[in-house]
Amino acid sequence: MENNDYLRNKAYKEGLKFKNSEIEEEVIYAKLEKQGIPLHFAKEVAMNVIIERNKYKKHNLFDFKTIGVVMIVMWVLGSIIAYIITANIFVVIALFFVCIPPSILGYLMTKKKNLC
């Protein structure tokens, strides 16, 4: 019984190394089996790693950089409308200085970096 628990823990420790990778279930299964993990533990771990990876991807579907772009477009349109209604250029300048920089910062802060 202790041996099974040890092998299962070892399989999960090795399998979690592949959680952030893009390799498929069969490759994870093959790598675990190559390291001496029994067949049923390797299949279980590979399946659970893929399930966790997919669950993590669903939580990160919302991309915040598109919000920054949408906000910039909204503030530009709002500035144009404010100028048409008030004919005051200072309102437009105020809207640009107040709203555009936070939108640009929001976009830049959420932009994914390529780690090569």
Secondary structure, DSSP 8 states (H G I E B T S, - for coil): -HHHHHHHHHHHHHHGGGTTS---HHHHHHHHHHTT--HHHHHHHHHHHHHHHHHHHHHT---HHHHHHHHHHHHHHHHHHHHHHH--HHHHHHHHHHHHHHHHHHHHHH------
